């Protein structure tokens, strides 16, 4: 069986029964190599685990569904919060036990989640109940990221340049193709993060410092040359068009001109960055492994670093209705953000 390059925290995945093998490379390499969820048919046919302590279960992605916070993770876990992250409950019905890595909502009710075995789920009631739209019985290619512009148009991406687009709300998914980098015969990079700008474009970050941009909802892509070869796991476009991307070993890159030129930013850490978001006032919030969080008050020109005493591997972050960061981790919902 091929191995899957899942970008978030070798320790977290190795610590769960979802992972079929421990990490075989250090985080200083291109990522943590694991085997994806075993027994795919069995996992797909079972409903999500109902955890005794769901808030202490690994979370890998989170999104807003209107005012609701929705987080996804280990063995089909979907958590919902209607009070700005003060409390959570499990979703009523999730028809899979594969690990979910990413979630996106087009509005308060219509959302999609993606994960191992090319799994894509859809909800039409804000995350309470989900239906299976896609999985791949023959290939162990996990999807690492999913994003929807509206109720019809969405993109999902993952291992070995797996790229899918839909124009009908996920009823059908069409394989896409990325342009190869100059000098390369093909694009076969692992793809980790989709993130939009405010001009209707969507960007995609991946291995070898790659950042792509699409102006037509994922049907064609332009490669933005960052001048860097480090794997990128996170990205955000600020309200003024500034692009900030981050990834392995604390790598941070910033572009103030739409991706034409990039500058390396000192993150103050070697911990790999797993998520970047915009907070009010042009602030940028990042989270990373080893309990590291990063905050910029000047649109990504500089960052201050904070590290939790427990060094909890942080995997995702959302802003609540007050603009405060709500963080998630290998061990679930993070208290004392």
C-alpha positions in Angstrom: 0.0 0.0 0.0 1.2 3.5 -0.8 1.9 5.9 2.0 0.0 9.1 2.5 1.7 12.4 3.2 -0.6 14.1 5.7 0.8 17.4 6.7 -0.3 17.8 10.3 1.6 16.5 13.2 3.3 13.1 13.0 2.8 12.7 16.7 -1.0 13.2 16.6 -1.5 10.7 13.8 0.8 8.2 15.3 -1.0 8.4 18.6 -4.3 7.4 17.1 -5.6 4.0 15.9 -6.4 5.7 12.6 -2.8 5.8 11.6 -1.6 2.4 10.3 2.0 3.2 10.7 4.2 5.5 12.7 5.9 8.5 11.1 9.0 7.4 9.4 10.6 10.7 8.7 11.3 13.7 10.9 9.2 16.9 10.7 12.3 18.5 9.2 11.6 16.4 6.1 8.7 17.1 3.7 6.1 16.0 6.2 5.0 13.1 8.3 4.6 9.9 6.3 1.8 7.7 7.4 -0.4 5.0 5.9 -4.0 6.2 5.5 -6.9 4.6 7.3 -6.9 0.8 6.8 -9.9 -1.3 5.8 -11.5 1.5 3.8 -14.7 -0.3 3.0 -15.3 -1.1 6.6 -14.6 2.4 7.7 -16.8 4.0 5.1 -19.7 1.8 5.9 -19.8 2.6 9.6 -21.1 5.8 11.1 -18.6 8.1 12.8 -17.4 7.2 16.3 -19.4 8.5 19.1 -16.7 9.6 21.6 -17.0 9.5 25.3 -14.8 12.7 25.4 -15.2 14.2 21.9 -13.6 17.5 22.8 -10.4 15.6 23.5 -10.3 13.9 20.1 -7.9 15.0 17.3 -9.1 17.8 15.2 -7.5 18.7 11.8 -9.8 21.3 10.3 -12.4 23.9 11.3 -14.7 26.4 9.6 -17.6 28.9 10.1 -21.2 27.9 9.3 -22.7 31.3 9.7 -22.2 31.9 13.5 -21.7 28.2 14.2 -18.1 26.8 14.5 -17.6 23.4 12.9 -14.5 21.3 13.5 -13.6 17.9 11.9 -11.0 15.2 12.6 -10.4 11.6 13.8 -12.7 8.8 12.6 -15.4 11.0 11.2 -15.5 13.4 14.1 -17.6 16.5 13.5 -18.0 19.0 16.4 -20.5 21.9 16.5 -20.5 25.0 18.6 -23.2 27.6 18.8 -21.7 29.7 21.5 -18.4 30.9 20.1 -16.5 27.8 21.1 -17.5 27.8 24.8 -19.2 24.4 24.3 -19.4 21.7 21.6 -21.5 18.7 20.7 -21.0 15.9 18.1 -23.0 16.1 14.9 -26.0 13.8 14.8 -25.2 11.7 11.7 -21.8 11.4 9.9 -21.7 8.3 7.6 -18.0 7.5 7.7 -15.1 6.6 10.1 -12.3 7.8 7.9 -10.3 10.7 9.2 -11.6 14.1 8.1 -9.0 16.7 7.4 -10.8 19.8 6.1 -14.2 21.5 6.1 -15.8 24.4 4.2 -19.2 26.1 4.3 -20.7 28.2 1.5 -23.2 29.7 3.9 -24.8 28.9 7.3 -26.4 25.6 6.2 -24.5 24.2 3.1 -21.1 22.6 3.9 -18.6 20.0 2.7 -15.9 18.0 4.5 -13.0 16.0 3.0 -10.6 13.4 4.2 -8.9 10.1 3.7 -9.7 7.8 0.8 -10.8 10.8 -1.3 -13.9 11.1 0.9 -16.2 14.1 0.5 -19.3 14.6 2.7 -22.1 17.2 2.4 -24.4 18.8 4.9 -27.5 20.9 4.2 -28.4 21.7 7.8 -25.3 23.5 9.2 -23.4 20.3 10.0 -26.0 18.3 12.0 -26.4 15.6 9.4 -24.0 14.6 6.6 -24.3 12.5 3.4 -21.5 10.8 1.5 -20.8 12.4 -1.9 -17.6 10.8 -2.9 -14.9 8.2 -1.9 -12.4 6.2 -3.8 -12.4 2.4 -3.2 -9.3 1.8 -5.3 -6.8 4.6 -4.3 -5.5 5.6 -1.0 -5.2 9.3 -1.9 -6.4 11.5 1.0 -7.8 14.9 0.4 -6.1 17.5 2.5 -8.2 20.6 1.8 -11.6 21.6 0.5 -13.1 25.0 -0.3 -16.5 26.2 -1.7 -17.2 29.6 -3.1 -21.0 29.1 -3.1 -23.5 26.3 -3.1 -22.4 25.0 -6.5 -18.7 25.7 -7.0 -16.1 23.9 -5.0 -12.5 22.5 -5.1 -10.8 19.7 -3.2 -7.1 18.8 -3.3 -4.7 16.3 -1.8 -2.0 13.7 -2.2 0.1 13.5 -5.5 -1.6 16.5 -7.0 -5.1 15.1 -6.6 -7.3 18.0 -7.7 -11.1 17.9 -8.1 -13.7 20.6 -9.0 -17.5 20.7 -8.9 -20.0 23.0 -10.5 -23.1 21.3 -9.1 -22.6 21.3 -5.4 -20.6 18.1 -5.3 -23.0 15.8 -7.2 -20.2 15.3 -9.6 -16.4 15.9 -9.2 -14.1 16.4 -12.2 -10.4 15.8 -12.0 -8.3 18.9 -12.6 -4.7 19.4 -13.6 -2.0 21.9 -12.4 0.7 23.4 -14.6 4.2 21.9 -14.1 6.9 24.1 -12.6 9.5 25.4 -15.1 11.9 22.5 -16.0 9.5 19.9 -14.6 7.8 17.3 -16.8 4.7 17.1 -14.6 3.0 18.5 -11.5 2.8 15.7 -8.9 3.2 17.7 -5.7 1.2 17.1 -2.6 -1.4 19.9 -2.1 -2.3 21.1 1.3 -4.3 24.3 1.5 -7.0 26.1 -0.5 -7.7 29.7 0.5 -9.5 32.6 -1.3 -8.9 36.2 -1.9 -11.5 39.0 -2.1 -11.3 39.3 -5.9 -12.9 35.9 -6.6 -9.7 34.0 -7.0 -8.6 30.9 -5.0 -5.0 30.0 -4.1 -3.5 26.6 -3.4 -0.4 25.9 -1.4 1.7 22.7 -1.5 5.1 21.1 -1.6 8.3 22.7 -2.8 7.2 26.2 -2.0 4.4 26.0 -4.6 1.5 28.4 -4.6 -1.1 28.3 -7.4 -3.9 30.8 -8.2 -7.1 30.2 -10.1 -9.4 32.9 -11.5 -12.0 30.4 -12.8 -13.0 28.3 -9.7 -10.2 25.7 -10.2 -10.6 24.9 -13.8 -7.2 26.5 -14.7 -4.3 27.5 -12.6 -1.3 29.9 -12.6 1.9 29.0 -10.7 3.2 31.8 -8.5 7.0 31.5 -8.1 7.8 32.0 -4.4 11.5 31.3 -4.8 11.4 28.8 -2.0 11.4 25.0 -1.8 9.9 24.5 1.6 6.6 22.6 1.9 3.7 25.0 2.6 0.8 23.9 4.7 -1.1 27.2 5.3 -2.1 30.4 3.6 -4.3 33.5 3.9 -5.1 36.6 1.7 -5.7 39.7 3.8 -8.3 42.4 3.0 -5.7 44.5 1.2 -4.5 41.6 -1.0 -1.4 40.7 1.0 -0.7 37.0 0.8 1.0 35.2 3.7 1.9 31.5 3.5 3.6 29.2 6.0 4.7 25.7 6.5 7.5 23.3 7.5 10.0 24.4 10.1 8.3 27.8 10.7 8.6 29.0 7.1 6.7 32.2 6.4 6.5 34.0 3.1 4.7 37.3 2.3 3.7 39.0 -0.9 2.3 42.5 -1.1 1.9 42.6 -4.9 -0.4 39.7 -5.7 2.3 37.0 -5.7 4.8 38.6 -8.1 7.4 39.0 -5.4 7.9 37.2 -2.1 9.8 38.0 1.1 10.8 35.6 3.8 9.5 36.6 7.2 11.1 35.6 10.5 8.6 33.5 12.4 10.8 33.1 15.4 10.2 29.3 15.5 11.2 26.1 13.8 7.8 24.6 14.5 5.8 23.8 11.4 2.9 26.2 10.8 -0.4 24.4 10.2 -2.9 27.3 9.8 -3.0 31.0 9.1 -6.1 33.3 9.4 -6.9 37.0 9.3 -8.1 38.7 12.5 -9.7 42.2 12.6 -7.5 45.2 11.9 -5.1 43.4 9.5 -3.8 41.0 12.2 -2.6 37.6 11.2 -3.0 34.6 13.5 -1.0 31.5 13.0 -0.7 28.1 14.8 2.0 25.5 14.7 3.3 22.3 16.1 4.9 22.3 19.6 2.2 24.5 21.0 3.4 27.6 19.1 1.1 30.4 18.1 2.1 33.4 16.1 0.5 36.9 15.9 1.2 39.8 13.5 -0.2 43.2 14.1 1.2 44.7 10.9 -0.3 42.6 8.1 2.4 39.9 8.2 5.5 42.0 8.2 6.5 40.7 11.6 5.2 38.2 14.1 5.4 37.6 17.8 5.7 34.1 19.1 4.0 32.4 22.0 4.5 28.8 23.1 2.2 26.8 25.4 3.9 25.1 28.3 2.3 21.8 27.3 3.7 22.1 23.7 0.4 20.8 22.4 0.6 20.4 18.6 -1.9 22.9 17.2 -3.7 22.0 14.0 -6.3 24.7 13.2 -7.6 28.1 14.4 -10.8 30.1 13.8 -11.9 33.6 14.8 -15.0 33.8 17.0 -17.6 36.5 16.6 -15.5 38.8 18.7 -12.4 38.3 16.6 -10.7 36.1 19.2 -8.8 33.0 18.1 -10.3 29.6 18.9 -7.6 26.9 18.6 -7.7 23.1 17.9 -5.1 20.4 18.3 -4.0 16.9 18.3 -5.8 16.5 21.6 -9.0 18.3 20.5 -10.4 21.7 21.4 -7.8 23.9 23.1 -8.8 25.6 26.3 -7.2 28.8 27.5 -6.6 30.2 24.0 
